[in-house]
């Protein structure tokens, strides 16, 4: 039981007990012979007291009442020492799997309420198959006592029963060989009634078997004075709408509290109480993107704090070993570096220098802050390797140096980085192949196909966006028309003209 302050766990706080099992004679013997030596008689007494809160012939929940009953029944003083004793005994039961304690905040009273959910003792076979419990029992009573206790729970098979000589055959009859069910009629009223009178809450799961957000998780957090309260209360038996809500929550990683905030907003429900999926998804998407942006900012800030503290403490950064570059993956030296280094030095710098130092070599003064922020985000949030970032910087700087019109802005750089992530460019060699492929594509697009003219449709070009129609040009190489061919063409034109006149007269 994790209690940060003893004022959060007193005899004045209310509690209830829940269980969904009964104790058999074997369970009773397990408690007294196996669990009691491990956790002590006081803890087992607390377990039996909690068990008696619900009638022995039934299951479900007990009434809510102050914890003073537990303190007085167990003879514990309602003071700080008594609270520590109660917490210690409950923690022992939790550790061996007999108890699970939950704390629920009640908004009306602005205080906590505790739920003690009892769990059944393990069967003898399951207990002795659990290593850590068996070792704990050995530490408490000794190895030979453990073996003796194990033998006491098993009755040996008859002497004339030889498993090796007898072929065991299962001759049991299955359920549907004896009974027939009317599965053509679905009784929704019965299902709803069983859900209403269910004593123990069952965990809600989605189609993939994962825990989903249930109606109780929403209604407990939803404000009573909200205008959408009536619509949310209708979701109790509307499993289709709850499925839609859980779909949105799973898609955008929403918790129960975040989901309640979205359902409390105007325009999420229709006047009839139906969930508007498109509107809910739109708002959930905005919430998801805001959370993602805040997460990226926290990661960047945390990385800066770590580097600053390391510098203050005088810790030397771990310098990786210098990696060589194969000749086939050499890239050309940009014009601004031709007077500073040769091709070997430049490629070694791309492979081994951090991107912060590489950026400084491209600028005579300080690196623009906006540009540094772009690559810092790619490093900290996108997790691209440093050598891949260096190749990206080389590609961008070479594009600018070649006279390209493309400006280096955040959207353009992040688009290239995202494309690298999708194509799993995670090494120096893959990055070099990537920029070579991009250069080939750009080269083909710039040259165009032979025999046609290309035109630019860039904004501000001052030319129309309509496609240009190709015009047949006389290059002077066609042969001259003979007199016979010319006479035939004239006769054809006369025939066409005569037919048009005849059609107009008719």
Buried (B, 14 or more C-beta within 10 A) or exposed (E): BEBEEEEEBBBEBBBBBBBBEBBEEEBEBBBEBBBBBBBBEBBBBBBEBBBEBBEEEEBBBBEEEEBBEBBEEBEBEBEEEBBBBBBEBBBBBBBBBBBEBEBEEEEEEEEBBBBBBBBBBBBBEEBBEEEEBBEBBBEBBEEEEBEEBBEEBEEEEEEEEEEEEEEEEEEEEEEEEEEEEEEEEEEEEEEEEEEEEEEEEEEBEBEEEEEBBBBEBBBBBBEEEBEBBEBBEEBBEBEEBBEBBBBBBBEBEBEBEBBBBBBBBEEBBEEEBBBBBEBBBEBBEEBBEEBEEEEBEEEBEEBEEEEEEEEEEEEEEEEEEEEEBEEEBBBEBBEBBEEEBEBEEBBBBBBBBEBBEBBBBBEEEEBEEEBBEBBBBBBBBBEBBBBBBBBBBBBBBBBBEEEEEEEBEEEBBBEBBEEBBEEEBBBBBBBBBBBEEBBEEEEEEEEEEEEEEEEEEEEEEEEEEEEEEEEEEEEEEEEEEEEEEEEEEEEEEEEEEEEEEEEEEE
